[in-house]
Amino acid sequence: MTAVGTPAISTHVAHRVGNPAGLARLMRSGERIFLPGSGAEVPALTEALFTNMAPALDITASFVPGINAVPVDSLPVGARYTSSFAQASPRGTQGAGWFRHLPLSYGGFAAYLSRQDFDVGIVHVSPPDASGLCSFGIAVEFMPVVLRNCRRVFAVINPRMPRISGSAVFDLAMADAIAETDAPLSEYDVGAPTAQASRIAAHVAAFVEDGATLQVGLGKTPDALMRLVADRRELRLHSGMLSDAARILAESGSLDARRPSVSCVHVGTARYYDWLAGRDDFQVRGCDFTHAPAVLAGLERLVAVNAAFEVDLFGQANLEMLDGRMMSGVGGAADFAHAASLSPDGVSIVALPATAGRSGASRVVPRLGGICSLPRHAVDVVVTEYGAADLRGATVIERAERLVAIAAPDHQSELQDAWKEIAARF
């Protein structure tokens, strides 16, 4: 249990407001505000700040696409929003300066935040214990670095935030203002596994042996993977995000009882949050620890599994742009992929369906149509439902051949023709 921002002596009395929306009235136009995202978002406060009646603030947040909505077009005149994740938003918002996308990994964003000063930081925590310590519960993320440089801290106390023994804690005496709510936490329900996700996961599972350290993202394939490796033993989880499938590994006896599972956030269903309450075998730590290069370098047999929108025949992966529009950010994938690929006993895996949704377009492409989120030297293996292309030790030509082989059969001929044209220039 790590304490965040514990003061030596408390000399002030916190201002109490009735509900989270009331905290907006304590903020002044022009102030820099940090809002936590993922499961720590306070939706009532988001709604109060993203309206024409709100003060024009300089907001930085860790909102995650698909979990936290960002109504950028509802910002008051003069306000702006900064994040390491791009969001599906009206065209022109970045050019107009309303939305500032910082192309940083989680580790890079933590380093950036450590150099920033904020007027107000929001914390979403459990009710305090007898010592006045509140648990950050399911989401610590960037709060340890943010709170070091906050002039004021506003706390939102929510009895639905589980007190997790291994999560960081916040001393309520640090709060300059306190609001209370009994609102559901932001949830993520992956739904039922699909046959396609299960086939992809089966190919990935072949790289997960007993004693491996596993990093996964969110989605149907990671969920299916966790189910498939439940027969492994002494697995370790060290990830940015963990979800309901982590419970399967814990209850099946797959996890190494000697070491806690570590993440910066849990994002799942309310049932999962209830299950986490009181557990001491899961640690929730700040991204300055979970994504730190020195920490990742020390992980044994790290298997990093990340998704992508597309992979090209060089082995480069685009995790952020779809059909010419920015949809997301690289998140923690870059931190873990680089660490795993550099580890003597690690492996960096990119897993994706061979074709895109309704269009049926190949997601294995001759050249990326979007941003290179993961360079080829950080990608060891690419997996689709048609197999695994192990690129380790392969030449440029061999890499392309192996990637074509796991593309959808209907697209392999055109990919071979495109590669011949590319390779002819070498």
Secondary structure, DSSP 8 states (H G I E B T S, - for coil): --EES--SS-----EE-SSGGGGGGG--TT-EEEE--GGG--HHHHHHHSSTTS---EEEE---TTTS---GGGS-TT-EEEESS-----TTTTTTTSEEE----HHHHHHHHTT--EEEEEEEE----TTSEEE-TTB-BTHHHHHTTEEEEEEEE-TTS---TEE-EEEGGG-SEEEE-----------S--HHHHHHHHHHHTT--TT-EEEE-SSHHHHHHHHHGGG--SBEEEEEEE-THHHHHHHTT-B-TTS-EEEEEE---HHHHHHHTT-SSEEE-BHHHHT-HHHHHT-TTEEEEEE-SEEETTS-EE-SEETTEE----TTHHHHHHHHHHSTT-EEEEE--SEETTTTEESEESS-SS--SB-GGG--EEEETTEEEE-TT--HHHHHHHHHHTS-HHHHHHHHHHHHHHHTT-
